[in-house]
């Protein structure tokens, strides 16, 4: 029973966006999103710093653990795909700060 209670706390919720850290899944309006491991890792990293500008280099080194061979361009590609998955209709979650990086700004 304690495990279930702990798992409930391993979630990040922003309105109808749920990032379930215990089960490695993301739900938007109760619908699962199909994300690659790296897209999921970037989302968790950005959502954990909601409202803060995160530099591209920081996303590569800390968000992806420096193991991404595509470098900064690959980060941009993952963010682009992540935005396609998250931002449907009028929803906006990821804001680009030109020349710097990205900010997770959920509409709650």
PyMOL CGO cylinders between C-alpha atoms (Angstrom):
from pymol import cmd
from pymol.cgo import CYLINDER

trace = [
    CYLINDER, 0.00, 0.00, 0.00, 2.84, 2.35, 0.78, 0.3, 1, 1, 1, 1, 1, 1,
    CYLINDER, 2.84, 2.35, 0.78, 4.29, 1.73, -2.68, 0.3, 1, 1, 1, 1, 1, 1,
    CYLINDER, 4.29, 1.73, -2.68, 1.05, 2.86, -4.33, 0.3, 1, 1, 1, 1, 1, 1,
    CYLINDER, 1.05, 2.86, -4.33, 1.06, 6.04, -2.26, 0.3, 1, 1, 1, 1, 1, 1,
    CYLINDER, 1.06, 6.04, -2.26, 4.66, 6.70, -3.24, 0.3, 1, 1, 1, 1, 1, 1,
    CYLINDER, 4.66, 6.70, -3.24, 3.91, 6.13, -6.91, 0.3, 1, 1, 1, 1, 1, 1,
    CYLINDER, 3.91, 6.13, -6.91, 1.11, 8.68, -6.80, 0.3, 1, 1, 1, 1, 1, 1,
    CYLINDER, 1.11, 8.68, -6.80, 3.67, 11.28, -5.73, 0.3, 1, 1, 1, 1, 1, 1,
    CYLINDER, 3.67, 11.28, -5.73, 5.95, 10.42, -8.65, 0.3, 1, 1, 1, 1, 1, 1,
    CYLINDER, 5.95, 10.42, -8.65, 3.88, 12.46, -11.05, 0.3, 1, 1, 1, 1, 1, 1,
    CYLINDER, 3.88, 12.46, -11.05, 4.13, 15.89, -12.55, 0.3, 1, 1, 1, 1, 1, 1,
    CYLINDER, 4.13, 15.89, -12.55, 0.71, 17.32, -13.41, 0.3, 1, 1, 1, 1, 1, 1,
    CYLINDER, 0.71, 17.32, -13.41, 0.06, 20.49, -15.38, 0.3, 1, 1, 1, 1, 1, 1,
    CYLINDER, 0.06, 20.49, -15.38, -3.66, 20.77, -16.10, 0.3, 1, 1, 1, 1, 1, 1,
    CYLINDER, -3.66, 20.77, -16.10, -4.53, 17.81, -18.31, 0.3, 1, 1, 1, 1, 1, 1,
    CYLINDER, -4.53, 17.81, -18.31, -0.87, 16.91, -18.91, 0.3, 1, 1, 1, 1, 1, 1,
    CYLINDER, -0.87, 16.91, -18.91, 0.34, 14.12, -16.65, 0.3, 1, 1, 1, 1, 1, 1,
    CYLINDER, 0.34, 14.12, -16.65, 3.93, 12.94, -16.58, 0.3, 1, 1, 1, 1, 1, 1,
    CYLINDER, 3.93, 12.94, -16.58, 3.94, 9.65, -14.69, 0.3, 1, 1, 1, 1, 1, 1,
    CYLINDER, 3.94, 9.65, -14.69, 7.52, 9.15, -13.55, 0.3, 1, 1, 1, 1, 1, 1,
    CYLINDER, 7.52, 9.15, -13.55, 6.81, 5.79, -11.89, 0.3, 1, 1, 1, 1, 1, 1,
    CYLINDER, 6.81, 5.79, -11.89, 5.52, 4.24, -15.11, 0.3, 1, 1, 1, 1, 1, 1,
    CYLINDER, 5.52, 4.24, -15.11, 7.53, 6.24, -17.69, 0.3, 1, 1, 1, 1, 1, 1,
    CYLINDER, 7.53, 6.24, -17.69, 4.47, 7.53, -19.52, 0.3, 1, 1, 1, 1, 1, 1,
    CYLINDER, 4.47, 7.53, -19.52, 2.90, 10.82, -20.51, 0.3, 1, 1, 1, 1, 1, 1,
    CYLINDER, 2.90, 10.82, -20.51, -0.83, 11.41, -20.80, 0.3, 1, 1, 1, 1, 1, 1,
    CYLINDER, -0.83, 11.41, -20.80, -2.47, 14.42, -22.39, 0.3, 1, 1, 1, 1, 1, 1,
    CYLINDER, -2.47, 14.42, -22.39, -6.21, 14.68, -21.80, 0.3, 1, 1, 1, 1, 1, 1,
    CYLINDER, -6.21, 14.68, -21.80, -6.05, 11.03, -20.65, 0.3, 1, 1, 1, 1, 1, 1,
    CYLINDER, -6.05, 11.03, -20.65, -4.53, 9.95, -23.98, 0.3, 1, 1, 1, 1, 1, 1,
    CYLINDER, -4.53, 9.95, -23.98, -1.05, 8.42, -23.98, 0.3, 1, 1, 1, 1, 1, 1,
    CYLINDER, -1.05, 8.42, -23.98, 1.65, 10.18, -25.99, 0.3, 1, 1, 1, 1, 1, 1,
    CYLINDER, 1.65, 10.18, -25.99, 4.13, 8.10, -27.93, 0.3, 1, 1, 1, 1, 1, 1,
    CYLINDER, 4.13, 8.10, -27.93, 7.53, 9.60, -27.09, 0.3, 1, 1, 1, 1, 1, 1,
    CYLINDER, 7.53, 9.60, -27.09, 11.01, 8.31, -27.62, 0.3, 1, 1, 1, 1, 1, 1,
    CYLINDER, 11.01, 8.31, -27.62, 13.18, 7.85, -24.55, 0.3, 1, 1, 1, 1, 1, 1,
    CYLINDER, 13.18, 7.85, -24.55, 15.07, 11.06, -25.33, 0.3, 1, 1, 1, 1, 1, 1,
    CYLINDER, 15.07, 11.06, -25.33, 11.90, 13.08, -25.89, 0.3, 1, 1, 1, 1, 1, 1,
    CYLINDER, 11.90, 13.08, -25.89, 10.57, 11.79, -22.57, 0.3, 1, 1, 1, 1, 1, 1,
    CYLINDER, 10.57, 11.79, -22.57, 13.86, 12.66, -20.85, 0.3, 1, 1, 1, 1, 1, 1,
    CYLINDER, 13.86, 12.66, -20.85, 13.81, 16.20, -22.24, 0.3, 1, 1, 1, 1, 1, 1,
    CYLINDER, 13.81, 16.20, -22.24, 10.18, 16.69, -21.22, 0.3, 1, 1, 1, 1, 1, 1,
    CYLINDER, 10.18, 16.69, -21.22, 10.85, 15.51, -17.67, 0.3, 1, 1, 1, 1, 1, 1,
    CYLINDER, 10.85, 15.51, -17.67, 13.92, 17.73, -17.45, 0.3, 1, 1, 1, 1, 1, 1,
    CYLINDER, 13.92, 17.73, -17.45, 12.08, 20.82, -18.72, 0.3, 1, 1, 1, 1, 1, 1,
    CYLINDER, 12.08, 20.82, -18.72, 8.91, 20.16, -16.70, 0.3, 1, 1, 1, 1, 1, 1,
    CYLINDER, 8.91, 20.16, -16.70, 10.98, 19.78, -13.55, 0.3, 1, 1, 1, 1, 1, 1,
    CYLINDER, 10.98, 19.78, -13.55, 12.19, 23.34, -14.19, 0.3, 1, 1, 1, 1, 1, 1,
    CYLINDER, 12.19, 23.34, -14.19, 8.85, 24.81, -15.25, 0.3, 1, 1, 1, 1, 1, 1,
    CYLINDER, 8.85, 24.81, -15.25, 9.08, 28.53, -15.95, 0.3, 1, 1, 1, 1, 1, 1,
    CYLINDER, 9.08, 28.53, -15.95, 12.89, 28.54, -16.13, 0.3, 1, 1, 1, 1, 1, 1,
    CYLINDER, 12.89, 28.54, -16.13, 14.89, 29.05, -19.30, 0.3, 1, 1, 1, 1, 1, 1,
    CYLINDER, 14.89, 29.05, -19.30, 17.03, 25.97, -19.91, 0.3, 1, 1, 1, 1, 1, 1,
    CYLINDER, 17.03, 25.97, -19.91, 20.02, 26.42, -22.20, 0.3, 1, 1, 1, 1, 1, 1,
    CYLINDER, 20.02, 26.42, -22.20, 20.41, 24.09, -25.17, 0.3, 1, 1, 1, 1, 1, 1,
    CYLINDER, 20.41, 24.09, -25.17, 23.80, 22.89, -23.91, 0.3, 1, 1, 1, 1, 1, 1,
    CYLINDER, 23.80, 22.89, -23.91, 22.24, 22.13, -20.51, 0.3, 1, 1, 1, 1, 1, 1,
    CYLINDER, 22.24, 22.13, -20.51, 19.53, 20.07, -22.23, 0.3, 1, 1, 1, 1, 1, 1,
    CYLINDER, 19.53, 20.07, -22.23, 22.20, 18.08, -24.03, 0.3, 1, 1, 1, 1, 1, 1,
    CYLINDER, 22.20, 18.08, -24.03, 24.52, 17.57, -21.09, 0.3, 1, 1, 1, 1, 1, 1,
    CYLINDER, 24.52, 17.57, -21.09, 22.08, 17.19, -18.21, 0.3, 1, 1, 1, 1, 1, 1,
    CYLINDER, 22.08, 17.19, -18.21, 18.77, 16.35, -19.87, 0.3, 1, 1, 1, 1, 1, 1,
    CYLINDER, 18.77, 16.35, -19.87, 20.23, 13.74, -22.19, 0.3, 1, 1, 1, 1, 1, 1,
    CYLINDER, 20.23, 13.74, -22.19, 23.31, 12.82, -20.17, 0.3, 1, 1, 1, 1, 1, 1,
    CYLINDER, 23.31, 12.82, -20.17, 25.88, 13.88, -22.82, 0.3, 1, 1, 1, 1, 1, 1,
    CYLINDER, 25.88, 13.88, -22.82, 25.41, 10.63, -24.68, 0.3, 1, 1, 1, 1, 1, 1,
    CYLINDER, 25.41, 10.63, -24.68, 23.51, 12.02, -27.63, 0.3, 1, 1, 1, 1, 1, 1,
    CYLINDER, 23.51, 12.02, -27.63, 25.77, 11.76, -30.68, 0.3, 1, 1, 1, 1, 1, 1,
    CYLINDER, 25.77, 11.76, -30.68, 23.71, 14.27, -32.66, 0.3, 1, 1, 1, 1, 1, 1,
    CYLINDER, 23.71, 14.27, -32.66, 24.65, 17.09, -30.33, 0.3, 1, 1, 1, 1, 1, 1,
    CYLINDER, 24.65, 17.09, -30.33, 22.71, 20.34, -30.21, 0.3, 1, 1, 1, 1, 1, 1,
    CYLINDER, 22.71, 20.34, -30.21, 20.99, 19.74, -33.55, 0.3, 1, 1, 1, 1, 1, 1,
    CYLINDER, 20.99, 19.74, -33.55, 19.56, 16.49, -32.23, 0.3, 1, 1, 1, 1, 1, 1,
    CYLINDER, 19.56, 16.49, -32.23, 18.21, 18.32, -29.17, 0.3, 1, 1, 1, 1, 1, 1,
    CYLINDER, 18.21, 18.32, -29.17, 16.40, 20.69, -31.53, 0.3, 1, 1, 1, 1, 1, 1,
    CYLINDER, 16.40, 20.69, -31.53, 14.95, 17.75, -33.47, 0.3, 1, 1, 1, 1, 1, 1,
    CYLINDER, 14.95, 17.75, -33.47, 13.71, 16.06, -30.29, 0.3, 1, 1, 1, 1, 1, 1,
    CYLINDER, 13.71, 16.06, -30.29, 12.14, 19.30, -29.09, 0.3, 1, 1, 1, 1, 1, 1,
    CYLINDER, 12.14, 19.30, -29.09, 10.43, 19.79, -32.46, 0.3, 1, 1, 1, 1, 1, 1,
    CYLINDER, 10.43, 19.79, -32.46, 8.88, 16.32, -32.29, 0.3, 1, 1, 1, 1, 1, 1,
    CYLINDER, 8.88, 16.32, -32.29, 7.94, 16.81, -28.65, 0.3, 1, 1, 1, 1, 1, 1,
    CYLINDER, 7.94, 16.81, -28.65, 6.14, 20.04, -29.54, 0.3, 1, 1, 1, 1, 1, 1,
    CYLINDER, 6.14, 20.04, -29.54, 4.21, 18.20, -32.27, 0.3, 1, 1, 1, 1, 1, 1,
    CYLINDER, 4.21, 18.20, -32.27, 3.05, 15.64, -29.72, 0.3, 1, 1, 1, 1, 1, 1,
    CYLINDER, 3.05, 15.64, -29.72, 2.21, 18.08, -26.93, 0.3, 1, 1, 1, 1, 1, 1,
    CYLINDER, 2.21, 18.08, -26.93, 0.93, 21.16, -28.67, 0.3, 1, 1, 1, 1, 1, 1,
    CYLINDER, 0.93, 21.16, -28.67, -2.33, 20.32, -30.35, 0.3, 1, 1, 1, 1, 1, 1,
    CYLINDER, -2.33, 20.32, -30.35, -4.90, 22.97, -31.08, 0.3, 1, 1, 1, 1, 1, 1,
    CYLINDER, -4.90, 22.97, -31.08, -4.28, 26.04, -28.96, 0.3, 1, 1, 1, 1, 1, 1,
    CYLINDER, -4.28, 26.04, -28.96, -2.16, 24.26, -26.35, 0.3, 1, 1, 1, 1, 1, 1,
    CYLINDER, -2.16, 24.26, -26.35, 1.36, 25.53, -25.78, 0.3, 1, 1, 1, 1, 1, 1,
    CYLINDER, 1.36, 25.53, -25.78, 3.89, 23.99, -23.43, 0.3, 1, 1, 1, 1, 1, 1,
    CYLINDER, 3.89, 23.99, -23.43, 7.33, 24.72, -24.84, 0.3, 1, 1, 1, 1, 1, 1,
    CYLINDER, 7.33, 24.72, -24.84, 8.56, 28.20, -25.56, 0.3, 1, 1, 1, 1, 1, 1,
    CYLINDER, 8.56, 28.20, -25.56, 11.76, 28.83, -27.47, 0.3, 1, 1, 1, 1, 1, 1,
    CYLINDER, 11.76, 28.83, -27.47, 14.02, 31.56, -26.18, 0.3, 1, 1, 1, 1, 1, 1,
    CYLINDER, 14.02, 31.56, -26.18, 15.91, 32.42, -29.38, 0.3, 1, 1, 1, 1, 1, 1,
    CYLINDER, 15.91, 32.42, -29.38, 19.65, 31.93, -29.20, 0.3, 1, 1, 1, 1, 1, 1,
    CYLINDER, 19.65, 31.93, -29.20, 19.44, 30.53, -25.67, 0.3, 1, 1, 1, 1, 1, 1,
    CYLINDER, 19.44, 30.53, -25.67, 17.20, 27.51, -25.18, 0.3, 1, 1, 1, 1, 1, 1,
    CYLINDER, 17.20, 27.51, -25.18, 13.73, 26.48, -24.10, 0.3, 1, 1, 1, 1, 1, 1,
    CYLINDER, 13.73, 26.48, -24.10, 11.22, 27.11, -21.31, 0.3, 1, 1, 1, 1, 1, 1,
    CYLINDER, 11.22, 27.11, -21.31, 8.41, 24.79, -20.22, 0.3, 1, 1, 1, 1, 1, 1,
    CYLINDER, 8.41, 24.79, -20.22, 5.40, 27.05, -19.76, 0.3, 1, 1, 1, 1, 1, 1,
    CYLINDER, 5.40, 27.05, -19.76, 2.29, 24.93, -19.22, 0.3, 1, 1, 1, 1, 1, 1,
    CYLINDER, 2.29, 24.93, -19.22, -1.13, 26.46, -19.51, 0.3, 1, 1, 1, 1, 1, 1,
    CYLINDER, -1.13, 26.46, -19.51, -2.79, 25.51, -16.24, 0.3, 1, 1, 1, 1, 1, 1,
]
cmd.load_cgo(trace, "trace")
